[in-house]
Amino acid sequence: MASVRSFRKPTTLDGRLLRPAAASNRPPDVTKQLAPPARAASRRLAILISSLLLPLALALTSLPRSSEARERRNRKAIPLEEYSTSPDGVKYYDIIEGKGPVATKGSTVQVHFDCIYRGVTAVSSRESKLLAGNRIIAQPYEFKVGSPPGKERKRGSVDNPNGLFSAQAAPKPPPAMYSTTEGMKVGGKRTVIVPPEAGYGQKGMAEISPGATFELNIELLQVEQPEGNQT
Protein backbone atom coordinates (compact mmCIF):
# COMPACT_ATOMS: atom_id res chain seq x y z
CA MET A 1 0.00 0.00 0.00
CA ALA A 2 1.40 3.27 -1.07
CA SER A 3 2.21 5.69 1.72
CA VAL A 4 0.31 8.88 1.85
CA ARG A 5 2.41 11.94 2.21
CA SER A 6 0.89 14.82 4.06
CA PHE A 7 1.06 18.09 2.30
CA ARG A 8 -0.21 21.60 2.73
CA LYS A 9 -2.34 22.90 0.00
CA PRO A 10 -1.00 26.10 -1.53
CA THR A 11 -3.28 29.01 -1.18
CA THR A 12 -4.14 31.52 -3.80
CA LEU A 13 -4.53 35.28 -3.66
CA ASP A 14 -6.21 37.04 -6.53
CA GLY A 15 -5.63 33.99 -8.63
CA ARG A 16 -1.91 33.88 -7.94
CA LEU A 17 -0.36 30.86 -6.38
CA LEU A 18 1.40 31.55 -3.11
CA ARG A 19 4.11 29.14 -2.08
CA PRO A 20 5.12 28.86 1.54
CA ALA A 21 8.36 30.66 2.33
CA ALA A 22 11.33 28.47 2.84
CA ALA A 23 12.38 28.18 6.42
CA SER A 24 15.77 29.60 7.37
CA ASN A 25 17.96 28.32 10.14
CA ARG A 26 20.10 31.56 10.29
CA PRO A 27 19.27 34.02 13.09
CA PRO A 28 18.38 37.58 12.07
CA ASP A 29 21.30 40.07 11.86
CA VAL A 30 20.40 42.46 14.64
CA THR A 31 23.59 44.51 14.13
CA LYS A 32 22.18 45.95 10.95
CA GLN A 33 19.13 47.11 12.87
CA LEU A 34 20.85 48.47 15.98
CA ALA A 35 24.25 49.90 14.86
CA PRO A 36 24.20 53.05 12.72
CA PRO A 37 26.54 53.24 9.75
CA ALA A 38 30.13 54.01 10.82
CA ARG A 39 30.47 56.93 8.43
CA ALA A 40 27.34 58.65 9.72
CA ALA A 41 28.45 58.14 13.32
CA SER A 42 31.86 59.68 12.60
CA ARG A 43 30.24 62.68 10.97
CA ARG A 44 27.93 63.25 13.92
CA LEU A 45 30.85 62.95 16.34
CA ALA A 46 32.88 65.49 14.38
CA ILE A 47 29.96 67.94 14.39
CA LEU A 48 29.51 67.49 18.14
CA ILE A 49 33.21 68.11 18.86
CA SER A 50 33.25 71.20 16.62
CA SER A 51 30.18 72.64 18.35
CA LEU A 52 31.90 72.22 21.73
CA LEU A 53 35.40 73.44 20.84
CA LEU A 54 34.58 76.38 18.57
CA PRO A 55 33.12 78.62 21.31
CA LEU A 56 36.11 77.80 23.54
CA ALA A 57 38.58 78.69 20.79
CA LEU A 58 36.81 81.99 20.10
CA ALA A 59 36.83 82.85 23.80
CA LEU A 60 40.54 82.13 24.12
CA THR A 61 41.48 84.26 21.10
CA SER A 62 39.43 87.17 22.42
CA LEU A 63 41.17 87.18 25.81
CA PRO A 64 43.81 89.91 26.31
CA ARG A 65 47.37 89.09 27.28
CA SER A 66 47.75 87.96 30.87
CA SER A 67 49.81 91.01 31.88
CA GLU A 68 47.31 93.40 30.31
CA ALA A 69 44.38 91.61 31.94
CA ARG A 70 46.11 91.70 35.33
CA GLU A 71 46.78 95.41 35.00
CA ARG A 72 43.15 96.09 34.13
CA ARG A 73 41.92 94.05 37.09
CA ASN A 74 44.22 95.86 39.50
CA ARG A 75 43.40 99.30 38.18
CA LYS A 76 40.44 101.04 39.79
CA ALA A 77 38.71 104.34 39.31
CA ILE A 78 40.24 106.77 41.81
CA PRO A 79 37.83 109.33 43.27
CA LEU A 80 39.01 112.88 42.68
CA GLU A 81 38.85 113.66 46.40
CA GLU A 82 41.62 111.11 47.02
CA TYR A 83 44.06 113.03 44.82
CA SER A 84 46.65 115.34 46.36
CA THR A 85 47.32 118.81 45.01
CA SER A 86 50.77 120.11 44.12
CA PRO A 87 51.80 123.71 44.99
CA ASP A 88 50.98 124.76 41.43
CA GLY A 89 47.48 123.29 41.67
CA VAL A 90 47.94 120.01 39.74
CA LYS A 91 46.12 116.91 41.01
CA TYR A 92 48.16 113.72 41.51
CA TYR A 93 47.78 110.31 43.12
CA ASP A 94 50.45 107.78 44.13
CA ILE A 95 49.48 104.35 42.80
CA ILE A 96 52.69 102.85 44.21
CA GLU A 97 54.61 104.83 46.83
CA GLY A 98 58.05 103.34 46.21
CA LYS A 99 60.77 102.57 48.75
CA GLY A 100 63.91 104.13 47.29
CA PRO A 101 65.51 107.59 47.47
CA VAL A 102 63.24 110.63 47.31
CA ALA A 103 63.20 113.00 44.35
CA THR A 104 63.79 116.50 45.72
CA LYS A 105 63.92 119.82 43.98
CA GLY A 106 67.23 120.08 42.14
CA SER A 107 67.87 116.33 42.00
CA THR A 108 68.38 114.65 38.63
CA VAL A 109 65.96 111.83 37.97
CA GLN A 110 65.27 109.19 35.36
CA VAL A 111 61.64 108.33 34.70
CA HIS A 112 59.34 106.62 32.31
CA PHE A 113 56.23 108.63 31.47
CA ASP A 114 53.06 108.00 29.48
CA CYS A 115 50.49 110.60 28.47
CA ILE A 116 47.05 108.97 28.19
CA TYR A 117 44.31 110.78 26.29
CA ARG A 118 40.89 109.17 25.80
CA GLY A 119 42.31 105.77 26.64
CA VAL A 120 45.14 106.03 24.09
CA THR A 121 48.85 106.41 24.89
CA ALA A 122 49.64 109.57 22.93
CA VAL A 123 53.15 110.46 24.17
CA SER A 124 55.54 108.05 25.89
CA SER A 125 59.20 107.77 26.88
CA ARG A 126 58.94 104.09 25.97
CA GLU A 127 59.20 104.97 22.29
CA SER A 128 62.76 106.28 22.00
CA LYS A 129 64.30 105.96 18.55
CA LEU A 130 67.25 103.65 18.18
CA LEU A 131 69.59 105.18 15.58
CA ALA A 132 71.09 101.89 14.42
CA GLY A 133 68.33 100.34 12.35
CA ASN A 134 65.74 102.93 13.43
CA ARG A 135 64.26 100.44 15.89
CA ILE A 136 62.24 101.25 18.99
CA ILE A 137 63.45 100.88 22.58
CA ALA A 138 62.22 101.96 26.00
CA GLN A 139 64.72 104.66 27.02
CA PRO A 140 64.15 106.53 30.33
CA TYR A 141 63.81 110.30 30.28
CA GLU A 142 66.25 112.31 32.41
CA PHE A 143 65.73 115.82 33.80
CA LYS A 144 66.23 117.97 36.88
CA VAL A 145 63.27 118.24 39.25
CA GLY A 146 61.88 121.77 39.44
CA SER A 147 63.85 123.04 36.45
CA PRO A 148 62.10 124.85 33.57
CA PRO A 149 60.98 122.51 30.78
CA GLY A 150 63.62 122.06 28.11
CA LYS A 151 66.54 122.56 30.51
CA GLU A 152 67.04 118.87 31.19
CA ARG A 153 70.58 117.54 31.22
CA LYS A 154 71.68 116.06 27.91
CA ARG A 155 73.44 112.73 28.09
CA GLY A 156 74.46 112.70 24.45
CA SER A 157 74.64 109.33 22.75
CA VAL A 158 75.00 106.05 24.56
CA ASP A 159 76.53 102.90 23.13
CA ASN A 160 74.99 99.68 24.42
CA PRO A 161 74.52 96.14 23.09
CA ASN A 162 71.45 97.28 21.16
CA GLY A 163 73.39 99.91 19.25
CA LEU A 164 74.04 103.66 19.40
CA PHE A 165 71.06 105.77 20.33
CA SER A 166 70.25 109.26 21.51
CA ALA A 167 69.62 109.39 25.25
CA GLN A 168 66.89 112.03 24.93
CA ALA A 169 65.21 110.88 21.75
CA ALA A 170 61.83 110.39 23.45
CA PRO A 171 59.00 112.87 22.90
CA LYS A 172 59.06 115.83 25.28
CA PRO A 173 57.00 115.45 28.47
CA PRO A 174 54.41 118.01 29.59
CA PRO A 175 55.66 120.82 31.89
CA ALA A 176 53.65 119.35 34.81
CA MET A 177 56.10 116.45 35.09
CA TYR A 178 59.03 118.72 36.08
CA SER A 179 57.27 119.71 39.29
CA THR A 180 54.93 116.82 40.16
CA THR A 181 57.83 114.33 40.27
CA GLU A 182 59.03 116.05 43.45
CA GLY A 183 58.39 113.89 46.52
CA MET A 184 58.28 110.60 44.64
CA LYS A 185 60.43 107.66 45.76
CA VAL A 186 62.36 105.35 43.44
CA GLY A 187 60.10 102.50 42.43
CA GLY A 188 57.01 104.67 42.81
CA LYS A 189 54.29 105.26 40.24
CA ARG A 190 52.24 108.46 40.18
CA THR A 191 49.28 109.44 38.04
CA VAL A 192 48.66 113.13 37.37
CA ILE A 193 45.64 114.97 35.95
CA VAL A 194 47.24 117.50 33.62
CA PRO A 195 45.18 120.58 32.69
CA PRO A 196 45.96 122.39 29.41
CA GLU A 197 48.02 125.13 31.11
CA ALA A 198 50.34 122.49 32.62
CA GLY A 199 50.21 120.26 29.56
CA TYR A 200 50.58 120.95 25.87
CA GLY A 201 48.44 124.07 25.87
CA GLN A 202 46.64 125.23 22.76
CA LYS A 203 49.05 123.46 20.43
CA GLY A 204 48.38 119.90 21.56
CA MET A 205 50.72 117.00 20.96
CA ALA A 206 50.25 113.87 18.83
CA GLU A 207 46.71 112.56 19.57
CA ILE A 208 46.22 115.07 22.42
CA SER A 209 43.90 117.79 21.19
CA PRO A 210 44.70 121.49 21.70
CA GLY A 211 43.47 122.68 25.08
CA ALA A 212 42.84 119.14 26.33
CA THR A 213 43.18 117.71 29.83
CA PHE A 214 44.86 114.32 29.95
CA GLU A 215 46.39 111.76 32.31
CA LEU A 216 50.13 111.57 32.95
CA ASN A 217 51.63 108.40 34.44
CA ILE A 218 55.15 108.68 35.92
CA GLU A 219 57.40 105.83 37.03
CA LEU A 220 60.49 106.96 38.98
CA LEU A 221 63.51 104.81 38.13
CA GLN A 222 66.53 106.62 39.53
CA VAL A 223 67.45 109.66 41.64
CA GLU A 224 70.79 111.47 41.67
CA GLN A 225 71.04 114.06 44.40
CA PRO A 226 72.77 117.36 43.59
CA GLU A 227 76.32 117.88 44.83
CA GLY A 228 76.40 118.84 48.50
CA ASN A 229 73.17 116.95 49.25
CA GLN A 230 74.64 113.46 49.12
CA THR A 231 73.84 111.40 52.21
C-alpha positions, 0 to 999 in steps of 0.5 A, a space after each residue: 500500500 502506497 504511503 500517503 504523504 501529508 502536504 499543505 495545500 497552496 493558497 491563492 490570492 487574486 488567482 496567484 499561487 502563493 508558495 510557503 516561504 522556505 524556512 531559514 535556520 540563520 538568526 536575524 542580523 540584529 547589528 544591521 538594525 541596531 548599529 548606525 553606519 560608521 560613516 554617519 556616526 563619525 560625521 555626527 561625532 565630528 559635528 559634536 566636537 566642533 560645536 563644543 570646541 569652537 566657542 572655547 577657541 573663540 573665547 581664548 582668542 578674544 582674551 587679552 594678554 595675561 599682563 594686560 588683563 592683570 593690570 586692568 583688574 588691578 586698576 580702579 577708578 580713583 575718586 578725585 577727592 583722594 588726589 593730592 594737590 601740588 603747589 601749582 594746583 595740579 592733582 596727583 595720586 600715588 598708585 605705588 609709593 616706592 621705597 627708594 631715594 626721594 626725588 627732591 627739587 634740584 635732583 636729577 631723575 630718570 623716569 618713564 612717562 606715558 600721556 594717556 588721552 581718551 584711553 590712548 597712549 599719545 606720548 611716551 618715553 617708551 618709544 625712543 628711537 634707536 639710531 642703528 636700524 631705526 628700531 624702537 626701545 624703551 629709554 628713560 627720560 632724564 631731567 632735573 626736578 623743578 627746572 624749567 621745561 627744556 633745561 634737562 641735562 643732555 646725556 648725548 649718545 650712549 653705546 649699548 649692546 642694542 646699538 648707538 642711540 640718543 639718550 633724549 630721543 623720546 618725545 618731550 613730556 608736559 611741563 607738569 612732570 618737572 614739578 609733580 615728580 618732586 616727593 616721589 620715591 624710586 620704584 614709585 608710580 604716580 598718576 597726574 591729571 594735567 590741565 591744558 596750562 600744565 600740559 601741551 596748551 593750545 598746540 596739543 601733541 600727537 593725539 592730544 587735542 589742543 586745550 585738552 586735559 589728559 592723564 600723565 603716568 610717571 614711574 620713577 627709576 633713579 634719583 641722583 642728588 645734587 652735589 652737596 646733598 649726598 647722604 
